Amino acid sequence: MSGPVLARAREGLRIVVFSALFALLALVANTLVLGTFVIAAGSLHDGAPPFSSADVDDLVGELVLEDGAYRLPDAAIEGLRSRGQWAMLIDDGGEVVWGLDLPPDVPASYTMADVASFTRWYLNDYPVVTRVHGDGLLVVGSPKGSAWKYSYSTDMSSVTLSLALFVALLLANMVVAIMVARAYARRSWAERDHARREWIAAVSHDVRTPLTVAMAEADTLARDEGLGLEQRRRADHVVGKVSEVAALVTDLNVANRLSYAMEPVEAEPVALAPIVRSVAAEAINDDAGDAHPVEVELAEDAEELRVRGDAALFRRMLANLVRNSARHNPDGCTVRISLGRTPRRLFRKPRCLLVVEDDGRGLGADMLQTLRRAPSGELPEHGLGLVIVRRIAAACGGTARFSDAEGGGTRCEVELPSA
């Protein structure tokens, strides 16, 4: 799996996890807030709730019989009146034996059925609270419409259904949150990828044309016998540098296309031995000073080796490895290319093994660490050609490993599945 695909997979997994947690927390929070509000609604009335259990309980102890009459402290009376409340005491016979600010439509006597009704619900639309008093039943009423007073009961089957609906709502919230997050992420990815592809394609196109002209002009000067040897040598040097820039632009395009699955990887059997010989011959021909000799070692069955992939990509991969050895060792080095098979392993068929190594100065610890890290969607500041090697190998189902060669230099082992 390529670097950008892995990066997107990780980002997608994070989105799914965070969306699910967010949906769960949101549902739980909403449920707690709603439940708390419903339960505590009676205590949210400007600091003076119509029903205050503590106040009513205090009234039970404060209402006493003195000298044949019931008396209530002035502070308690003032508290009731400040809330627009009234109170009465009903004896065991159903008669009102004491009252405070009773409304005209409140009866003076009650049956057991009346008491049972208003104790649970309302008394003539007045919400009331009742408490047992030593001499009967204390009733405290509030203004009509000042409170909602109903009890609620249900059977267990309804409770079970409610729990099932709660779980279904939770899952629905999670699905919606994930879908919204994924849609947003996909749109963001698409916009970013499109902008990046367009930018790289535009720059590559704009650079390729002047590079072609510069290379043609420099090549003409290098072949002009009317110029001195030094001038032609410099022109030939310009041709080489322009070729490097052109190769860099090509690598950038290949990296871009492989990153976003734009490069067609033909799943056809490809013979690597001819590609190895061709790339080695080109490298030898381009090495005017013989500073970078190329040695090729083919296994006995190398001509029979076939891998599935794209011949053009394999050629680019091998050319990048050989070119990298020459570019990073200007003082000279020997490049060795070997082609064979990996040893047979348990539960795994032998694979094609392509090794390119040199005896130069090596890549350095920082570059090796960069190449050993997990592939990502970002292109490095240096070593683009070697990153292309890894991406081509991965696109064809293989791997590319970089290390220090024995005795110094750089070694790259590319394993590819046999066709």
Backbone torsions as a table, in degrees:
resi	resn	phi	psi	omega
1	MET	NA	132.5	-174.9
2	SER	-73.7	164.9	-177.5
3	GLY	-57.3	-52.0	179.9
4	PRO	-59.7	-36.0	179.5
5	VAL	-65.8	-42.9	177.5
6	LEU	-63.0	-42.7	180.0
7	ALA	-61.7	-42.4	179.5
8	ARG	-68.1	-36.9	178.7
9	ALA	-63.2	-43.6	178.3
10	ARG	-63.9	-43.9	179.7
11	GLU	-64.1	-40.2	177.7
12	GLY	-63.4	-39.6	178.4
13	LEU	-64.5	-41.8	177.5
14	ARG	-61.7	-40.6	179.7
15	ILE	-62.8	-44.1	-179.5
16	VAL	-62.3	-46.7	-178.0
17	VAL	-64.2	-49.1	-178.6
18	PHE	-65.2	-36.8	178.8
19	SER	-65.5	-42.6	179.0
20	ALA	-63.6	-44.8	178.3
21	LEU	-63.6	-40.6	179.3
22	PHE	-63.3	-44.0	179.6
23	ALA	-62.5	-41.9	179.3
24	LEU	-64.0	-48.3	-179.3
25	LEU	-64.3	-38.9	179.5
26	ALA	-63.7	-43.3	-179.6
27	LEU	-66.3	-44.6	179.2
28	VAL	-63.0	-43.4	-179.9
29	ALA	-63.2	-43.8	179.2
30	ASN	-62.4	-41.4	179.7
31	THR	-64.3	-43.8	179.6
32	LEU	-64.7	-42.7	-179.6
33	VAL	-63.7	-46.3	-179.4
34	LEU	-63.8	-45.0	179.9
35	GLY	-64.0	-42.2	179.0
36	THR	-63.3	-40.0	179.9
37	PHE	-64.3	-43.9	-178.6
38	VAL	-64.8	-42.5	-177.2
39	ILE	-70.2	-40.3	-174.1
40	ALA	-98.4	12.5	-176.5
41	ALA	-59.1	-32.3	-178.4
42	GLY	-65.5	-17.8	-178.8
43	SER	-99.8	14.1	-176.7
44	LEU	-112.7	34.5	-176.5
45	HIS	-112.2	70.5	173.5
46	ASP	54.3	32.8	176.2
47	GLY	78.6	-0.7	-179.5
48	ALA	-132.9	75.7	-175.9
49	PRO	-65.3	146.4	177.5
50	PRO	-58.8	-38.1	-179.5
51	PHE	-116.5	111.1	175.8
52	SER	-120.3	108.7	-176.3
53	SER	-57.9	-39.2	-178.6
54	ALA	-64.5	-42.7	-179.4
55	ASP	-63.7	-45.5	-178.9
56	VAL	-64.9	-39.8	177.6
57	ASP	-62.7	-36.7	177.6
58	ASP	-65.5	-37.0	-179.5
59	LEU	-61.8	-34.6	-179.7
60	VAL	-58.6	-41.6	-179.5
61	GLY	-81.3	-24.9	-176.6
62	GLU	-84.6	-23.5	179.3
63	LEU	-82.2	108.2	-175.7
64	VAL	-127.0	157.0	178.5
65	LEU	-95.2	118.5	179.6
66	GLU	-131.3	125.1	177.8
67	ASP	54.2	41.0	175.6
68	GLY	79.9	6.7	179.5
69	ALA	-136.7	146.4	178.8
70	TYR	-83.7	135.5	-178.7
71	ARG	-127.8	146.5	178.9
72	LEU	-128.6	134.2	-178.5
73	PRO	-55.5	149.6	-179.1
74	ASP	-59.7	-37.2	-179.1
75	ALA	-63.4	-39.8	179.0
76	ALA	-67.1	-40.4	178.6
77	ILE	-63.4	-43.3	179.8
78	GLU	-63.2	-38.0	178.6
79	GLY	-63.7	-42.1	178.6
80	LEU	-64.5	-45.4	-177.1
81	ARG	-68.4	-31.8	178.7
82	SER	-64.8	-23.3	178.9
83	ARG	-102.0	5.4	179.9
84	GLY	70.5	26.1	-176.5
85	GLN	-99.1	160.5	175.6
86	TRP	-130.3	167.9	-177.0
87	ALA	-149.6	154.7	176.0
88	MET	-155.2	159.1	178.6
89	LEU	-120.6	123.0	-179.8
90	ILE	-106.5	127.5	-179.6
91	ASP	-80.2	-179.2	-176.4
92	ASP	-65.4	-18.2	179.0
93	GLY	-89.5	-0.6	178.4
94	GLY	91.6	5.9	-179.1
95	GLU	-96.4	144.2	176.8
96	VAL	-79.7	116.6	-177.3
97	VAL	-103.2	-10.1	176.0
98	TRP	-157.0	143.0	179.2
99	GLY	-150.1	153.2	178.3
100	LEU	-134.1	115.1	177.0
101	ASP	54.5	42.8	-179.3
102	LEU	-67.2	133.6	175.4
103	PRO	-65.1	154.7	-178.1
104	PRO	-62.1	-29.0	-175.9
105	ASP	-91.7	14.8	175.8
106	VAL	-96.9	120.1	-176.8
107	PRO	-63.3	163.1	179.8
108	ALA	-99.4	-7.4	177.7
109	SER	-145.6	155.5	-173.3
110	TYR	-144.6	148.9	173.1
111	THR	-92.6	172.9	178.2
112	MET	-63.1	-35.2	178.4
113	ALA	-65.5	-39.6	178.1
114	ASP	-62.0	-45.0	-178.6
115	VAL	-62.7	-44.1	179.7
116	ALA	-61.3	-35.8	-178.0
117	SER	-71.6	-53.2	-174.4
118	PHE	-76.7	-20.1	176.2
119	THR	-62.3	-35.6	-178.2
120	ARG	-93.2	-34.4	-173.7
121	TRP	-116.4	-110.1	-175.9
122	TYR	-127.8	159.1	172.7
123	LEU	-114.6	103.6	-176.7
124	ASN	50.5	44.9	178.6
125	ASP	72.6	5.1	173.7
126	TYR	-91.4	122.9	173.8
127	PRO	-69.4	128.0	-174.6
128	VAL	-127.7	157.3	172.8
129	VAL	-123.5	136.0	-177.6
130	THR	-119.1	146.6	175.0
131	ARG	-141.4	146.1	178.1
132	VAL	-74.8	126.9	177.8
133	HIS	-110.1	159.2	-179.5
134	GLY	-60.5	-25.8	-178.3
135	ASP	-109.8	12.1	179.1
136	GLY	152.7	-134.9	-176.5
137	LEU	-124.2	121.0	178.0
138	LEU	-88.6	128.9	-179.0
139	VAL	-121.2	126.6	176.1
140	VAL	-117.5	121.7	-178.1
141	GLY	-111.2	153.5	178.4
142	SER	-118.8	165.7	-179.1
143	PRO	-59.1	151.1	178.2
144	LYS	-60.5	139.5	178.3
145	GLY	75.9	7.9	-177.7
146	SER	-89.1	-13.5	-178.0
147	ALA	-153.3	154.1	176.0
148	TRP	-104.0	120.9	-171.5
149	LYS	-134.1	92.2	175.9
150	TYR	-141.8	142.3	173.2
151	SER	-94.8	157.5	-176.1
152	TYR	-131.9	134.2	176.8
153	SER	-142.5	153.1	-179.4
154	THR	-153.6	167.3	179.5
155	ASP	-88.3	165.7	-175.1
156	MET	-66.2	-29.5	178.5
157	SER	-63.2	-36.2	177.5
158	SER	-68.7	-36.6	177.4
159	VAL	-63.6	-43.5	178.3
160	THR	-61.6	-42.7	178.4
161	LEU	-63.6	-38.3	179.0
162	SER	-63.5	-41.2	177.8
163	LEU	-63.9	-40.9	178.3
164	ALA	-63.6	-40.7	177.6
165	LEU	-65.1	-36.1	178.0
166	PHE	-62.3	-45.6	178.8
167	VAL	-63.9	-42.1	179.1
168	ALA	-62.7	-40.6	178.1
169	LEU	-64.9	-38.9	177.5
170	LEU	-61.3	-47.8	179.8
171	LEU	-63.2	-39.9	178.9
172	ALA	-62.7	-42.7	177.8
173	ASN	-61.3	-41.4	179.7
174	MET	-64.0	-44.4	-179.3
175	VAL	-62.5	-45.3	-179.6
176	VAL	-63.1	-44.3	-179.7
177	ALA	-62.1	-42.1	179.9
178	ILE	-66.5	-42.4	-179.4
179	MET	-63.1	-43.1	179.4
180	VAL	-64.9	-44.5	-179.5
181	ALA	-64.4	-42.1	179.7
182	ARG	-65.5	-41.4	179.4
183	ALA	-62.1	-42.6	179.1
184	TYR	-65.1	-42.5	-179.1
185	ALA	-65.2	-42.6	179.4
186	ARG	-62.1	-41.2	179.1
187	ARG	-64.7	-41.7	178.7
188	SER	-64.1	-43.8	178.3
189	TRP	-61.6	-45.1	-177.1
190	ALA	-62.1	-43.7	179.9
191	GLU	-64.6	-42.2	-179.7
192	ARG	-66.4	-44.6	-179.2
193	ASP	-65.2	-40.5	-179.7
194	HIS	-63.7	-44.7	179.6
195	ALA	-62.6	-39.9	-179.4
196	ARG	-68.0	-44.5	179.3
197	ARG	-61.7	-43.9	-178.9
198	GLU	-63.1	-40.7	-178.2
199	TRP	-65.8	-47.0	-178.8
200	ILE	-65.1	-41.8	179.7
201	ALA	-63.6	-41.4	-179.1
202	ALA	-66.4	-45.1	179.7
203	VAL	-63.6	-43.2	-179.5
204	SER	-61.9	-42.4	179.9
205	HIS	-65.3	-43.0	-178.1
206	ASP	-68.7	-30.6	-178.0
207	VAL	-82.5	-33.8	-173.0
208	ARG	-62.8	-40.6	-177.1
209	THR	-64.0	-52.3	177.8
210	PRO	-64.8	-29.1	176.6
211	LEU	-64.9	-41.6	179.3
212	THR	-62.2	-43.3	179.0
213	VAL	-64.4	-44.9	-179.1
214	ALA	-62.5	-40.8	-179.8
215	MET	-65.6	-41.8	179.9
216	ALA	-64.0	-43.5	179.9
217	GLU	-65.4	-43.9	-179.9
218	ALA	-65.7	-38.1	178.3
219	ASP	-65.4	-37.2	177.4
220	THR	-63.2	-42.9	178.5
221	LEU	-65.2	-38.8	-179.0
222	ALA	-64.8	-26.0	-178.8
223	ARG	-97.6	-1.5	-178.0
224	ASP	-78.1	109.8	-178.3
225	GLU	-71.5	-12.0	177.9
226	GLY	-75.3	-15.6	178.3
227	LEU	-88.2	159.4	177.6
228	GLY	-72.3	165.4	-178.2
229	LEU	-60.9	-39.8	-179.0
230	GLU	-66.6	-40.9	179.1
231	GLN	-64.5	-41.6	179.3
232	ARG	-67.9	-34.3	177.2
233	ARG	-64.2	-41.5	178.3
234	ARG	-65.9	-40.6	177.9
235	ALA	-62.9	-39.6	178.1
236	ASP	-65.6	-35.4	176.6
237	HIS	-64.5	-39.4	177.2
238	VAL	-62.7	-41.3	178.1
239	VAL	-58.0	-43.2	179.9
240	GLY	-63.6	-42.8	-179.4
241	LYS	-68.5	-39.7	177.5
242	VAL	-64.2	-36.4	177.3
243	SER	-62.8	-38.2	178.0
244	GLU	-63.8	-42.7	179.1
245	VAL	-64.4	-41.2	178.4
246	ALA	-62.3	-40.1	177.9
247	ALA	-65.3	-37.1	178.7
248	LEU	-64.3	-41.7	177.8
249	VAL	-62.7	-41.3	178.1
250	THR	-63.0	-43.2	178.1
251	ASP	-61.1	-40.2	179.9
252	LEU	-62.4	-41.9	177.9
253	ASN	-65.1	-43.6	179.9
254	VAL	-63.0	-43.5	179.2
255	ALA	-61.4	-41.8	180.0
256	ASN	-63.4	-44.7	-177.3
257	ARG	-70.6	-37.7	177.2
258	LEU	-68.6	-34.9	-178.1
259	SER	-62.9	-34.2	-174.9
260	TYR	-116.0	27.1	174.5
261	ALA	56.2	35.1	178.9
262	MET	-95.3	-23.2	-177.3
263	GLU	-79.6	120.3	179.9
264	PRO	-69.8	117.7	177.1
265	VAL	-101.3	98.7	-177.6
266	GLU	-70.5	121.9	-179.8
267	ALA	-85.0	68.3	179.6
268	GLU	-122.5	149.1	177.6
269	PRO	-62.1	131.0	-178.8
270	VAL	-127.0	132.0	175.6
271	ALA	-86.1	123.7	-176.3
272	LEU	-85.7	-27.2	-176.4
273	ALA	-57.7	-47.1	177.7
274	PRO	-61.7	-35.5	178.8
275	ILE	-66.4	-40.8	178.7
276	VAL	-61.1	-47.2	-179.2
277	ARG	-63.9	-40.4	-178.0
278	SER	-66.2	-46.5	-180.0
279	VAL	-64.8	-40.2	179.0
280	ALA	-63.2	-42.1	179.5
281	ALA	-63.6	-42.7	178.6
282	GLU	-62.8	-41.3	179.9
283	ALA	-64.2	-39.6	178.9
284	ILE	-66.4	-41.9	-179.8
285	ASN	-66.1	-35.0	-179.0
286	ASP	-78.0	-16.8	-177.8
287	ASP	-86.8	83.3	-174.0
288	ALA	-63.3	-35.8	-176.2
289	GLY	-93.2	6.9	-178.3
290	ASP	54.7	32.9	179.9
291	ALA	-84.5	-15.8	-176.6
292	HIS	-132.6	71.2	178.5
293	PRO	-63.9	147.9	-178.3
294	VAL	-116.9	127.1	177.0
295	GLU	-111.4	137.2	-178.2
296	VAL	-119.9	132.1	177.4
297	GLU	-128.7	115.5	-178.9
298	LEU	-110.3	135.2	176.7
299	ALA	-66.9	165.2	-177.1
300	GLU	-59.2	-35.7	-178.6
301	ASP	-100.9	19.4	-176.8
302	ALA	-61.2	-35.3	-178.8
303	GLU	-65.8	-22.4	-179.0
304	GLU	-90.5	-9.9	-177.2
305	LEU	-67.6	132.4	176.2
306	ARG	-134.4	138.6	174.8
307	VAL	-126.3	155.7	-180.0
308	ARG	-95.1	127.7	-179.4
309	GLY	165.5	-152.6	-176.2
310	ASP	-114.7	122.0	-177.3
311	ALA	-60.5	-38.2	-179.5
312	ALA	-64.4	-39.0	178.8
313	LEU	-68.9	-40.2	177.6
314	PHE	-62.0	-39.5	179.1
315	ARG	-64.1	-43.5	178.2
316	ARG	-62.2	-41.2	-179.7
317	MET	-61.1	-49.2	-178.2
318	LEU	-68.0	-39.9	179.1
319	ALA	-63.1	-38.2	178.3
320	ASN	-63.2	-40.7	-179.8
321	LEU	-65.3	-45.2	-179.8
322	VAL	-66.9	-43.2	-179.3
323	ARG	-64.5	-35.7	179.6
324	ASN	-63.5	-41.1	179.1
325	SER	-61.9	-42.0	-179.1
326	ALA	-69.5	-41.1	-175.9
327	ARG	-68.9	-36.7	-176.9
328	HIS	-88.1	0.4	177.9
329	ASN	-132.8	70.7	-177.3
330	PRO	-63.6	-22.9	179.5
331	ASP	-81.7	-5.3	176.7
332	GLY	111.9	150.1	175.1
333	CYS	-168.7	163.9	176.3
334	THR	-101.7	129.9	180.0
335	VAL	-105.3	126.9	-179.5
336	ARG	-115.9	129.5	178.5
337	ILE	-117.9	126.0	177.3
338	SER	-127.5	146.0	-178.5
339	LEU	-134.4	126.9	179.5
340	GLY	-164.8	-152.3	-179.9
341	ARG	-120.9	153.7	173.9
342	THR	-77.0	156.2	176.7
343	PRO	-61.9	151.1	177.8
344	ARG	-68.1	133.4	-179.4
345	ARG	-121.9	161.5	-179.5
346	LEU	-64.3	128.7	178.4
347	PHE	61.7	21.0	179.5
348	ARG	-146.2	127.6	179.9
349	LYS	-72.3	153.7	175.1
350	PRO	-60.0	144.0	179.9
351	ARG	-114.8	164.1	176.5
352	CYS	-74.5	133.4	-178.1
353	LEU	-121.6	116.2	177.0
354	LEU	-112.2	121.7	-177.4
355	VAL	-120.7	130.0	174.5
356	VAL	-125.9	122.1	179.4
357	GLU	-142.2	157.9	177.6
358	ASP	-136.1	169.0	179.6
359	ASP	-109.8	33.0	-178.9
360	GLY	-84.8	-149.3	-174.1
361	ARG	-89.5	-5.1	177.5
362	GLY	84.8	172.2	-176.9
363	LEU	-87.0	-25.0	-175.0
364	GLY	98.1	154.5	-175.1
365	ALA	-63.6	-40.0	-177.0
366	ASP	-64.3	-45.4	-179.4
367	MET	-66.8	-39.9	177.8
368	LEU	-62.7	-39.5	178.5
369	GLN	-64.5	-39.4	177.5
370	THR	-62.3	-42.4	-177.9
371	LEU	-73.9	-20.9	-179.8
372	ARG	-88.5	-14.7	179.2
373	ARG	-68.3	160.3	177.7
374	ALA	-61.1	139.6	-179.5
375	PRO	-58.1	145.0	177.6
376	SER	-135.6	174.4	-179.1
377	GLY	-81.3	-8.2	-177.8
378	GLU	-89.2	141.4	177.3
379	LEU	-89.7	140.5	-178.1
380	PRO	-76.3	161.5	176.7
381	GLU	-70.9	-31.5	-179.7
382	HIS	-133.4	158.1	176.3
383	GLY	77.1	30.2	-179.1
384	LEU	-61.0	-39.6	-178.5
385	GLY	-59.5	-38.0	179.8
386	LEU	-74.9	-32.0	174.3
387	VAL	-63.8	-37.5	176.5
388	ILE	-60.4	-38.6	179.0
389	VAL	-58.5	-46.7	179.7
390	ARG	-62.7	-42.6	-176.0
391	ARG	-69.7	-37.3	177.3
392	ILE	-65.6	-43.9	178.7
393	ALA	-60.2	-43.8	-179.9
394	ALA	-65.9	-39.4	-179.5
395	ALA	-64.2	-25.1	-179.8
396	CYS	-100.6	14.3	175.7
397	GLY	83.1	15.9	-178.0
398	GLY	-117.8	-166.7	179.9
399	THR	-137.1	155.9	175.0
400	ALA	-131.9	123.1	-178.2
401	ARG	-119.0	132.1	-179.5
402	PHE	-109.9	142.7	179.6
403	SER	-158.2	173.3	174.1
404	ASP	-80.0	134.8	178.0
405	ALA	-76.5	154.1	177.1
406	GLU	-63.6	129.9	-179.3
407	GLY	83.8	5.3	179.6
408	GLY	106.8	155.6	-178.9
409	GLY	104.6	-169.3	-176.4
410	THR	-121.7	143.1	179.3
411	ARG	-130.8	133.7	176.0
412	CYS	-127.8	126.5	177.5
413	GLU	-112.4	120.1	179.3
414	VAL	-111.0	118.6	176.4
415	GLU	-106.1	130.8	-179.1
416	LEU	-131.3	141.2	178.8
417	PRO	-66.3	137.5	179.6
418	SER	-73.4	146.3	179.7
419	ALA	-77.0	NA	NA
